[in-house]
Amino acid sequence: MGIRTSDRIAGIPHYEPGLTMAEVMAGYGLTSVVKLASNESPFPPLPEVAAVIDAGLAGLNRYPDGAARDLRDALAVCHGVGRSQVTVGNGSCEIIVHAGVALLDPGSTVVHADPSFAIYPHLAAGAGAVGIAVPLAPDGGHDLDAMAAAVDERTRLVIVCNPNNPTGVYRTADEIERFLGLIPDDLAVLVDEAYYDFVGEPDRGRVAVLARTRPNLLVTRTFSKAYGLCGLRVGYGIGSESWVDALEAVRQPFNTNHLAQIAALESLRHPAAIQARVDEAIAERDRMSAALREMGVPFTPSHGNFILMEPPDPGMDARVLHEALLRGGVIVRDGSALGCPGTLRVTIGAPSENDAFLAALGAVAGIHTHV
Ligand SMILES: Cc1ncc(COP(=O)(O)O)c(C=O)c1O
């Protein structure tokens, strides 16, 4: 016999995590694998950050600072706002979930793109609200006009994922600003910039500047990707005081753990080292893109630390290719788990990992690679 639950949760899709390295090694009898499936950083935390984490262990008998004052103050300085315009969370994912809890009611709607980050449909399901999933434009980016058209008086939240996961397509700050002009000024908009660091465009970061003064805008960022801290879970949001107040009302008191707070704070002290890692990821993304092009592999040019690609041969089933890569010791994400059947999403890893992927892909597809 089970337990009594809310009817609402029957509609909540379970988040499907990717395969772990241990699972793939055990399942395929391999002694090593390359994991390019979860858009993680190939770099461990900076040495200075690792040292701060080590030193912080001794204080774990105490609760963390529930208001995350030091980290929020540091982020406030970076973004030219006061602490009251900064929220931090157990990963930016938690802040996104908080937005659903704080803003949605049964009967209200949340507008987001599809396919996009897998967590967004959970928000509506969790609140008994209605999720309006607006198909992406043909280029794989948000169809902002269609999203604006999907807004009505019931809409409480619009989420824009920029660059979009899993396609990697970026909408410029001008395009986002124009979109903001199409919707009511009091409708909450969350721009999820988890992959902001990897954007190669000169206007990168301007939407967060808009969030300093726009009453309805919140921009979320994360320490999980460029900063290599996804295992610790820490992300943040910059927005209006009313946005941050709404999120603060629903967060649990000690949502961001002590090690995460001090590690994020220390990471902010080393912008040049982080940028060097980002530059390497972008250079590797360019190299991977060139190699895929040379192999005749269709893919969507990406502004993230990942690339969404199709099999080299249109007759090849993407799931068969996924399986063959696993057998070859390379874990990528099956696009069908991301709402993109017929594709694979490969994370940009270290040069040797990317070489392993290209070699395995070439071997499966019978293509000679020059890596
Ligand atoms: C678009 C997008 N937003 C948010 C997140 C969550 O990141 P975090 O680790 O900060 O919760 C991810 C993680 O992959 C993502 O792809």
The ligand as an ORCA input file, in Angstrom:
! r2SCAN-3c Opt
* xyz 0 1
  C      19.877     25.913    -18.198
  C      20.301     25.459    -16.861
  N      19.906     26.161    -15.803
  C      20.249     25.805    -14.558
  C      21.037     24.692    -14.343
  C      21.296     24.286    -12.948
  O      22.494     24.605    -12.497
  P      22.829     24.523    -10.938
  O      23.903     23.510    -10.857
  O      23.271     25.913    -10.617
  O      21.609     24.132    -10.181
  C      21.493     23.934    -15.415
  C      22.320     22.739    -15.177
  O      22.700     22.003    -16.013
  C      21.101     24.320    -16.713
  O      21.449     23.611    -17.779
*
